Amino acid sequence: MSTGTSLKLSGLTTSRVGGPARRWFEAETEEELIVAVRAADEAGEPLLVIGGGSNLVISDEGFDGAVVHIATRGRELREERDGTAVLHAQAGEPWDALVASTLSEGWAGLEALSGIPGLAGATPVQNVGAYGADVSQSITEVRVWDRAERQVQVFSNADLEFGYRTSLLKRTTTDGIPRYVVLSVGFRLHRGPLGAAVRYAELARVLGVEPGQPAPAEDIRRAVLELRAGKGMVLDARDPDTWSTGSFFTNPIVDAAAAAALPAEAPRWPAADGQVKLSAAWLIDRAGFGKGFGLPGTEGEQLAGGRASLSTRHTLAVTNRGTATARDLLAVAGAVADGVEDAFGIRLHPEPLLIGCSLPARS
Ligand SMILES: Cc1cc2nc3c(=O)[nH]c(=O)nc-3n(C[C@H](O)[C@H](O)[C@H](O)COP(=O)(O)OP(=O)(O)OC[C@H]3O[C@@H](n4cnc5c(N)ncnc54)[C@H](O)[C@@H]3O)c2cc1C
């Protein structure tokens, strides 16, 4: 286990912001992870768990407590009698490499989730999803360290109460501090080469299949990676359009009356309990925040001096152009949220966890 003080957290996050941690540990085994979490809890210290740092905005003042960086590795694939398999991955397994390895070994199921940054252990937290799929469709169980009961616990898929970008794990996280620390995750896989039905219209079009039809899993991975790269949604150390937390806002879910009040061309999809899911990207764009909003020469330049902006390829990502602070990212995000509310009466909610910081209050 590595350990130290005053590590700058900007080095652990994909948006490259965040001040120092009072203390930090890097846990390379499950045992080290539990020991580090227990030690922080017994000392009464606030605890921040960081995986790939791709869904966190940490304040410029840093985190006055213990930061545990997850670096546990290991995976095991067990074939079942029915021709499926369950892959058990340690929380610290890098997600996209895990997806790639299942496909190259002939197992399908995770292909539409290719190219998402971060580690396997974070995927159940916000029910990671893209291109019509999410991990709730594959997860069999999640092993956790329960900090309240101080014991290992195993949750079934149903126990986790998955929803759109949420789960029991996220709902029990307070100010970015989780009750349950994920140790490992089990995923159900199917024999390839065919992948799961392609639900997302844009992906089906690229693959030349009808929505709802299956396609070869390797083709789905290739197409998803291409689509994501075109939107700056695959991490690239040379490309500031990817120095972000991915989508900064979730797609809002509103009641039918609020949806009916929107222009007829506003994209919308049915959600649970008669509610309607809207496109945050469409609302942002139509409220007047185009790609690159915040860059020098754009209307939003004064918000953060050009240091932070919407991606030049996707209006949902708030990006660090190289020298941004957390305050800069939040200034751009806050202006966008306020502008969408003014234009459509709908408040957007951040998807990343905001640690020790928040969107600026409305003036
Ligand atoms: C370019 C880009 C594209 C993205 N595209 C997508 C996308 O298509 N779909 C999508 O859903 N997300 C997307 N994201 C967001 C992000 O990659 C995912 O949410 C990812 O699962 C976060 O993993 P992480 O390991 O980086 O988590 P972190 O950012 O390190 O942590 C996120 C949260 O999970 C908690 N956490 C992490 N590990 C554990 C653990 N083991 N136990 C308990 N809590 C834990 C943290 O405390 C924190 O609250 C994107 C991000 C980027 C930068």
The ligand as a Gaussian input file, in Angstrom:
#p B3LYP/6-31G(d) Opt

LIG

0 1
 C      -14.590000      11.358000     -21.469000
 C      -15.606000      10.754000     -20.511000
 C      -16.679000      10.018000     -20.999000
 C      -17.608000       9.449000     -20.115000
 N      -18.660000       8.742000     -20.629000
 C      -19.564000       8.161000     -19.798000
 C      -20.666000       7.423000     -20.317000
 O      -20.808000       7.248000     -21.530000
 N      -21.555000       6.881000     -19.451000
 C      -21.407000       7.037000     -18.108000
 O      -22.259000       6.509000     -17.363000
 N      -20.378000       7.725000     -17.580000
 C      -19.455000       8.285000     -18.394000
 N      -18.412000       9.011000     -17.877000
 C      -18.308000       9.192000     -16.419000
 C      -17.383000       8.168000     -15.723000
 O      -16.397000       7.672000     -16.602000
 C      -18.134000       6.966000     -15.144000
 O      -19.114000       7.408000     -14.236000
 C      -17.186000       5.992000     -14.432000
 O      -17.866000       4.834000     -14.032000
 C      -16.526000       6.589000     -13.203000
 O      -15.527000       5.688000     -12.799000
 P      -14.295000       6.143000     -11.950000
 O      -13.554000       4.922000     -11.541000
 O      -13.525000       7.162000     -12.684000
 O      -15.035000       6.779000     -10.692000
 P      -14.576000       8.058000      -9.828000
 O      -14.741000       9.279000     -10.626000
 O      -13.248000       7.808000      -9.215000
 O      -15.691000       8.029000      -8.701000
 C      -17.035000       8.352000      -9.009000
 C      -17.890000       8.127000      -7.764000
 O      -17.925000       6.740000      -7.484000
 C      -17.352000       6.506000      -6.189000
 N      -16.546000       5.302000      -6.294000
 C      -15.561000       5.020000      -7.169000
 N      -15.095000       3.788000      -6.937000
 C      -15.807000       3.293000      -5.898000
 C      -15.804000       2.080000      -5.170000
 N      -14.964000       1.078000      -5.474000
 N      -16.687000       1.934000      -4.154000
 C      -17.551000       2.914000      -3.813000
 N      -17.591000       4.097000      -4.457000
 C      -16.729000       4.268000      -5.482000
 C      -16.514000       7.714000      -5.862000
 O      -16.390000       7.892000      -4.466000
 C      -17.324000       8.814000      -6.502000
 O      -18.389000       9.155000      -5.660000
 C      -17.461000       9.608000     -18.724000
 C      -16.365000      10.348000     -18.230000
 C      -15.449000      10.901000     -19.114000
 C      -14.273000      11.676000     -18.578000

